[in-house]
Amino acid sequence: MRIDSRAALLIAAVAALAACTDKAPPPKAAPPEVTVVTVQAKNLRYFYEQVGQAAGFRETEVRARVSGILLKRLYREGQEVKEGDPLFQVDPEPYKAALDQARGALRQQEAAVARAKNDLERIEPLFKENAVSRKDYDDARSAFESAAAAVDAAGAKVKEAELNLGYTLVRAPIAGIASKETRSEGSLVATSGDASLLTTIAQLDPLYVNFSYSESEKLAYEDAIKAGRMAAPTTKRVEARAKLADGRDFAGIGYVDFADSRVDPKTGTIRARAEFPNPKGEILPGQFVRVAIDVGTFTNALAVPERAITQQQATRLVLVVNDRNVVEPRPVTLGMRLGGEVLVYAGVRPGDRVIVDGLFKARPGTEVKPVPLAEGAAPGKGPAQPREAAKPASAKK
């Protein structure tokens, strides 16, 4: 009996020791959370954005048309002037004297033509009666015609002198904002070279914004149109919008009125221009703005945020969460970037859940817990914000 009791105690001790040494299996880790967006087909208006520089609708150099001493500036620098407003006064006295001299010469010629006319009238009846020779008659007629021509020449000199006297008062050739004077009062101005430049006037309403686009962007746009992925604007006038340097949107809506027919060989870009209304003068010539051009609408487009794109060597990938919440890598073919999103031409389908946040936790073949991207959260940052359109035809109004 004592042996059986000892055996029982030994067995119990071994069982207790085994119970103490065995560990419970660790609990299964919860799948990591990732943020996903559901890919949906939609129409997106594409606004091509580029930095542009403003220029006056008309920019005119005000130059002296006569030489002389600049007596006075008659306008306030930087202020608006109207067409025909006086801007500068050049010393008119020499030109007044030249006009008086031209008028005196004209009166002399008028007296000479009157004398020649009287001589011709006296000799004509004598010539008819053969009282004078043919030569005397021809000389009298020639003298009269020469005197008449001299009167015309003297009259032209008077007109020239009057014009020169009028040019001493320099007037604004166009309406706009007059710039700083380039010649101060008392300076000698001339009619050629830099010595003739007095100031410049820029017309600010409307206003031009010059910009350019690359040859590759032009080809990509044309390929999208040909492939049917994009619908071009249906109106003849292409809409343009501008954003000021402080980020504010310019209120006026402009239109593209020029696109060059050649590529600049130095820069590889094509020049273009948009015209904007500028009644308040918010944009000044030379100012840099960001211009957005409505070039069309991507129809039934699939787009994902830029941060969802990963790269493996030369292959671009997105990570998709399948219906079993397992991560699948998908090679994709990408298109243009639109406001933090990238168009996807191949690799994803409508309804696919693409991971945008938590990529480092999402390994291919592992299970994850997908969380939808919060409504209203920005998909990413980029230069051009796409706008959803109901129909391609409504891409531009």
C-alpha positions in Angstrom: 0.0 0.0 0.0 2.8 2.4 0.8 4.4 1.7 -2.6 1.1 2.4 -4.4 0.7 5.7 -2.5 4.2 6.8 -3.4 3.6 5.9 -7.0 0.4 7.9 -7.0 2.2 10.9 -5.4 5.0 10.7 -8.0 2.5 10.6 -10.9 0.7 13.6 -9.5 3.9 15.5 -9.1 5.0 14.7 -12.6 1.6 15.8 -13.9 1.8 19.1 -12.0 5.3 19.8 -13.3 4.2 19.1 -16.8 1.2 21.4 -16.4 3.5 24.2 -15.1 6.0 23.8 -18.0 3.5 23.7 -20.9 2.6 27.3 -22.3 -0.8 28.2 -23.8 -0.6 29.0 -27.5 -0.4 32.9 -28.2 -3.6 34.5 -29.5 -3.8 35.2 -33.2 -2.8 38.8 -34.2 -5.5 41.0 -35.6 -5.0 42.0 -39.2 -3.5 45.5 -39.7 -5.8 48.3 -40.7 -5.3 50.0 -44.1 -7.1 52.8 -45.8 -8.7 52.1 -49.1 -10.5 53.9 -51.9 -13.0 52.2 -54.1 -12.3 52.8 -57.8 -15.2 54.2 -59.7 -15.6 55.3 -63.3 -16.4 59.0 -63.6 -16.1 61.9 -66.0 -13.3 64.3 -65.0 -12.7 67.8 -66.5 -9.0 68.3 -67.2 -7.6 71.7 -66.5 -4.1 72.0 -67.8 -2.1 74.3 -65.4 1.0 76.3 -66.2 2.8 79.4 -64.9 2.1 82.3 -67.2 3.2 86.0 -67.3 0.8 88.8 -67.8 1.3 91.4 -70.5 -0.7 94.5 -71.5 -3.3 94.0 -74.2 -1.6 96.9 -75.9 1.8 98.1 -74.8 3.0 101.3 -76.6 6.2 103.2 -76.3 5.6 107.0 -76.2 8.4 108.6 -78.3 9.2 112.2 -79.2 8.5 113.0 -82.8 10.5 116.2 -82.8 13.8 117.0 -81.1 14.3 119.7 -78.5 14.4 120.5 -74.8 11.8 118.7 -72.7 10.0 121.4 -70.8 7.4 119.6 -68.7 5.8 116.3 -67.8 2.0 116.7 -67.8 0.8 113.5 -66.2 1.2 111.5 -62.9 3.4 108.5 -63.3 1.6 105.2 -62.8 -1.8 106.8 -63.3 -4.4 106.0 -65.9 -4.5 108.2 -69.0 -6.9 108.5 -71.8 -6.2 108.4 -75.5 -5.1 111.9 -76.6 -4.2 113.2 -73.1 -1.1 115.5 -73.1 1.9 113.8 -71.5 5.0 115.9 -72.3 5.7 119.4 -73.6 8.8 119.9 -75.8 10.0 123.5 -76.2 7.7 124.8 -79.0 9.5 128.2 -79.7 11.8 127.0 -82.5 8.9 125.3 -84.2 6.8 128.4 -84.0 9.6 130.3 -85.7 9.9 127.7 -88.3 6.1 127.9 -88.9 6.2 131.7 -89.3 9.1 131.3 -91.7 7.2 128.7 -93.8 4.1 131.0 -93.9 6.2 133.9 -95.1 7.7 131.8 -97.8 4.2 130.7 -98.8 3.1 134.3 -99.1 6.1 135.1 -101.3 5.2 132.3 -103.6 1.6 133.3 -103.7 2.7 136.8 -104.8 5.0 135.3 -107.5 2.2 133.1 -108.9 -0.1 136.2 -109.0 2.5 138.1 -111.0 3.1 135.2 -113.3 -0.7 134.8 -113.8 -1.0 138.5 -114.7 1.9 138.2 -117.2 0.3 135.2 -118.8 -3.1 137.0 -119.1 -1.5 140.0 -120.8 0.4 138.0 -123.3 -2.3 135.6 -124.3 -4.3 138.1 -126.4 -1.1 139.4 -128.0 -0.1 135.9 -128.9 -3.5 135.3 -130.6 -2.9 138.4 -132.7 0.6 137.3 -133.5 2.0 140.3 -131.7 4.4 138.2 -129.7 6.4 135.1 -130.5 5.5 131.6 -129.5 8.6 131.5 -127.3 7.4 134.5 -125.3 4.0 132.9 -124.8 5.6 129.5 -123.7 7.9 131.3 -121.3 5.0 133.1 -119.7 3.0 130.0 -119.3 6.0 128.1 -117.9 6.7 130.8 -115.4 3.0 130.7 -114.2 3.1 126.9 -113.8 6.4 127.0 -112.0 5.1 129.6 -109.6 1.9 127.6 -109.0 4.1 124.5 -108.2 6.2 126.6 -105.8 3.0 127.6 -104.0 2.2 124.0 -103.5 5.7 123.2 -102.1 5.5 126.2 -99.8 2.1 125.1 -98.6 3.5 121.6 -97.8 6.3 123.3 -95.8 3.7 125.2 -93.8 1.8 122.0 -93.1 5.0 120.3 -92.1 5.8 123.1 -89.7 2.3 123.0 -88.3 2.7 119.2 -87.6 6.1 119.7 -86.0 4.7 122.4 -83.8 1.8 120.1 -82.8 4.3 117.3 -82.1 5.9 119.4 -79.4 2.9 118.5 -77.2 3.3 114.7 -76.8 -0.1 113.0 -76.4 -1.1 109.5 -75.3 -1.5 107.3 -78.3 -3.7 104.8 -76.4 -5.6 104.7 -73.1 -4.0 102.8 -70.3 -1.5 103.1 -67.4 1.4 105.4 -68.0 4.7 104.3 -66.7 7.6 106.2 -65.2 9.2 108.9 -67.4 12.5 108.0 -69.0 13.6 111.6 -69.6 13.4 114.3 -67.0 12.5 117.9 -67.5 15.3 119.9 -69.1 16.7 116.9 -71.1 17.4 117.1 -74.8 15.2 114.6 -76.6 15.8 113.4 -80.2 13.8 111.6 -82.8 15.9 108.4 -83.0 17.2 105.7 -80.7 16.8 105.7 -77.0 16.8 109.5 -76.9 13.3 109.5 -78.3 11.7 107.2 -75.6 9.7 109.2 -73.1 7.6 106.6 -71.3 5.4 103.6 -72.0 1.6 103.0 -71.7 0.0 99.6 -71.1 -3.6 98.8 -71.6 -4.7 96.6 -68.7 -8.3 95.8 -69.7 -8.4 93.3 -71.2 -5.1 91.7 -70.3 -3.0 88.9 -71.9 -1.4 86.0 -70.0 1.3 84.3 -72.0 2.2 80.7 -71.2 3.6 77.6 -73.0 3.2 73.9 -73.1 5.6 71.1 -74.0 5.6 69.0 -77.2 5.2 65.8 -75.1 2.1 67.3 -73.4 0.6 68.1 -76.8 1.2 64.6 -78.0 -0.3 63.0 -74.9 -3.4 65.2 -75.2 -3.8 64.2 -78.9 -3.4 60.5 -78.1 -6.1 60.7 -75.4 -8.5 62.3 -77.9 -7.7 59.7 -80.6 -8.1 56.8 -78.1 -11.5 58.1 -77.0 -10.4 58.5 -73.4 -11.0 62.3 -73.6 -13.7 64.4 -75.1 -12.5 67.8 -76.4 -14.4 71.0 -75.5 -17.5 71.4 -77.7 -17.2 75.2 -77.9 -14.8 77.1 -80.1 -13.5 79.3 -77.3 -11.3 77.4 -74.8 -11.9 78.6 -71.2 -9.1 79.8 -69.0 -8.8 80.7 -65.3 -6.1 82.3 -63.3 -4.8 82.1 -59.8 -2.8 84.9 -58.2 0.5 84.6 -56.4 -1.1 84.5 -53.0 -3.3 81.6 -54.0 -6.5 83.5 -54.6 -8.6 82.7 -57.6 -8.9 85.5 -60.1 -12.6 86.4 -60.6 -12.5 86.9 -64.4 -12.9 84.0 -66.8 -10.6 84.3 -69.9 -10.3 82.5 -73.2 -7.4 81.2 -75.2 -7.0 83.3 -78.2 -3.6 82.2 -79.6 -1.6 79.0 -79.9 1.6 79.0 -82.0 1.9 76.7 -85.0 5.6 75.9 -84.3 7.7 74.5 -81.5 10.4 76.7 -80.2 13.6 74.8 -81.0 15.4 76.3 -77.9 12.9 75.3 -75.3 10.9 72.5 -77.0 7.7 74.3 -76.0 4.8 75.9 -77.9 3.7 79.4 -77.0 0.1 80.2 -76.2 -1.9 83.1 -74.9 -5.1 83.7 -73.0 -7.1 86.9 -72.8 -8.7 88.0 -69.5 -11.0 90.8 -68.5 -9.2 93.0 -66.0 -11.5 96.0 -65.2 -10.1 96.5 -61.7 -6.5 96.2 -62.7 -5.8 93.3 -60.3 -3.2 91.8 -62.6 -0.4 94.0 -63.8 1.9 93.5 -66.8 4.9 91.3 -66.0 3.1 89.7 -63.1 3.3 85.9 -62.8 0.0 83.9 -62.4 -1.0 80.3 -62.6 -3.3 79.8 -65.5 -5.6 76.7 -65.8 -6.9 75.8 -69.3 -10.0 73.7 -69.7 -8.9 71.3 -72.4 -11.5 68.6 -72.2 -13.2 65.8 -70.2 -11.9 62.3 -69.4 -14.9 60.1 -69.9 -15.5 57.0 -67.7 -12.1 57.5 -66.2 -10.6 55.4 -63.5 -8.2 57.3 -61.2 -6.4 56.5 -57.9 -4.5 58.8 -55.5 -0.9 59.3 -56.4 0.3 57.9 -53.0 -1.3 54.6 -53.8 1.2 54.0 -56.6 4.3 51.9 -55.8 7.1 50.8 -58.0 9.0 47.6 -58.3 11.9 48.0 -60.6 10.3 49.4 -63.8 6.8 48.2 -63.0 4.2 50.5 -61.4 1.9 48.7 -59.0 -1.1 49.2 -56.8 -2.1 47.0 -53.9 -5.7 45.8 -54.1 -7.8 44.2 -51.3 -9.8 41.4 -52.7 -13.2 40.1 -51.4 -11.4 37.9 -48.8 -9.5 41.0 -47.5 -6.2 39.6 -48.8 -3.7 42.0 -50.5 -3.0 41.5 -54.2 -0.4 43.4 -56.2 -1.6 44.7 -59.5 0.6 46.1 -62.3 -1.0 49.2 -63.8 -0.7 51.4 -66.8 -0.9 55.1 -65.8 -2.0 58.2 -67.6 -2.0 61.9 -66.7 -1.9 63.3 -63.2 -4.9 65.2 -62.1 -4.9 67.1 -58.8 -3.3 64.4 -56.7 -4.8 61.5 -58.6 -3.5 59.5 -61.5 -5.5 58.1 -64.4 -5.2 54.3 -64.6 -5.7 53.0 -68.2 -5.2 49.3 -67.2 -4.8 47.1 -64.1 -7.8 48.0 -62.0 -11.5 47.7 -62.5 -14.5 49.6 -61.1 -15.2 48.4 -57.6 -11.6 47.5 -56.8 -10.5 48.6 -53.3 -7.0 50.2 -53.6 -4.8 50.8 -50.6 -3.8 54.4 -50.1 -2.5 54.5 -46.5 -0.8 51.7 -44.6 1.2 50.3 -47.6 4.1 49.4 -45.4 1.8 47.1 -43.4 0.1 45.5 -46.4 2.2 42.6 -47.7 1.0 40.7 -50.7 -0.9 37.6 -49.7 -1.6 38.8 -46.2 -5.0 39.6 -44.7 -5.8 43.2 -43.8 -8.6 45.2 -42.3 -9.7 47.7 -45.0 -11.1 51.1 -43.8 -12.7 53.4 -46.4 -11.0 56.7 -46.9 -13.0 59.4 -45.0 -15.5 61.3 -47.2 -14.1 64.6 -48.2 -10.5 63.7 -47.4 -8.1 64.9 -50.1 -6.8 62.1 -52.3 -3.5 63.8 -52.7 -1.8 67.1 -53.7 -1.1 68.2 -57.2 -1.1 71.2 -59.6 -4.4 70.7 -61.3 -7.6 69.8 -59.5 -9.9 67.6 -61.6 -13.6 68.4 -61.6 -16.2 65.7 -62.0 -18.5 66.3 -64.9 -21.9 64.7 -65.6 -21.4 64.5 -69.3 -18.6 65.1 -71.8 -20.7 67.7 -73.5 -20.9 69.7 -70.3 -17.2 69.8 -69.8 -17.2 73.4 -70.8 -19.9 76.0 -70.8 
